[in-house]
Each structure stands twice: as structure tokens, then as C-alpha cells.
Amino acid sequence: MDYLLMISILLEAIIVIISLMAFLSKKKKYAIGLAITFAIYVFYDSIRLLNLSIDPAIKEGSFLIATLAALWAIWSIYKNK
């Protein structure tokens, strides 16, 4: 087992939870972008940990979505400052 990968997945999942809490309780809209980004990271890293085969188009598409969600989140933070 890859313990560093397992720790990474755990930390990513914690970021998802905290981001969702910020979105739901603090009404921070940018937090949903962070939650989506890190949820995709959890998905991808879990596939790696379990040695599952996945269509490359799904991986590429999910990373595009993660990147767009992170871009939207950081742009939202920038606009609100």
C-alpha cells in the first residue's frame, strides 16, 4: 500500500468537507469550486490506489473540470477582494 497516497486522499477529502461546510454555512460560493476540484482529486487518487483501469478520456475530462472549477474559485476570490 502506498501510505503517502492514502494520506493525500485523506487530506483531499478533508478539504472537500471543509469546502462544502464553507459553501453551505458561510455562503462562500467559491468554496464549491474547491470542493469539486478536490473531489475529483480524491476520485483520481483512489483509482490509482486501487489500481483500477479507467478510460483516459474520463481522466482527462475530469482534470479539465477540476482545473476549470479551481480557476472559477480563484477568480471568485480575486473579484471579491
C-alpha positions in Angstrom: 0.0 0.0 0.0 1.1 3.5 -0.8 0.8 5.3 2.5 1.6 8.7 1.1 -1.1 8.3 -1.4 -3.5 7.3 1.3 -2.6 10.3 3.4 -3.1 12.5 0.3 -6.6 11.1 -0.3 -7.5 11.7 3.3 -6.3 15.3 3.2 -8.1 15.9 -0.1 -11.3 14.5 1.4 -10.9 16.8 4.4 -10.6 19.8 2.0 -13.8 18.7 0.3 -15.6 18.6 3.6 -14.3 21.9 4.8 -15.1 23.5 1.4 -18.6 22.2 1.5 -19.1 23.5 5.0 -17.8 26.9 3.9 -20.2 26.9 1.0 -23.3 25.7 3.0 -22.8 27.6 6.2 -20.8 30.7 5.3 -22.3 31.1 1.8 -18.9 31.3 0.2 -19.6 30.5 -3.4 -16.0 30.0 -4.4 -15.8 27.0 -1.9 -17.9 24.9 -4.2 -15.2 25.2 -6.9 -12.6 24.0 -4.4 -14.9 21.1 -3.3 -15.3 20.0 -6.9 -11.6 20.2 -7.6 -10.6 18.2 -4.6 -13.4 15.7 -5.0 -12.0 14.9 -8.5 -8.6 14.6 -7.0 -10.0 12.1 -4.4 -11.6 10.2 -7.3 -8.4 10.1 -9.4 -6.1 9.2 -6.5 -8.5 6.5 -5.3 -8.4 4.9 -8.7 -4.6 5.0 -8.6 -4.6 3.5 -5.1 -6.9 0.6 -6.1 -5.0 0.0 -9.4 -8.3 0.4 -11.4 -8.3 0.8 -15.1 -10.1 3.9 -16.4 -10.7 5.3 -19.8 -8.1 8.0 -20.5 -10.8 10.3 -21.7 -12.5 10.2 -18.3 -9.2 11.1 -16.6 -8.5 14.0 -19.0 -12.1 15.2 -18.8 -12.2 15.1 -15.0 -8.9 17.0 -14.8 -10.3 19.7 -17.1 -13.3 20.0 -14.9 -11.1 20.2 -11.8 -9.0 22.9 -13.4 -12.0 24.9 -14.5 -13.5 24.6 -11.0 -10.3 25.8 -9.4 -10.0 28.7 -11.9 -13.6 29.8 -11.2 -12.9 29.5 -7.4 -9.7 31.6 -7.5 -11.4 34.2 -9.9 -14.3 34.5 -7.4 -11.9 35.1 -4.6 -10.0 37.7 -6.6 -13.2 39.5 -7.6 -14.4 39.8 -4.0 -11.2 41.4 -2.7 
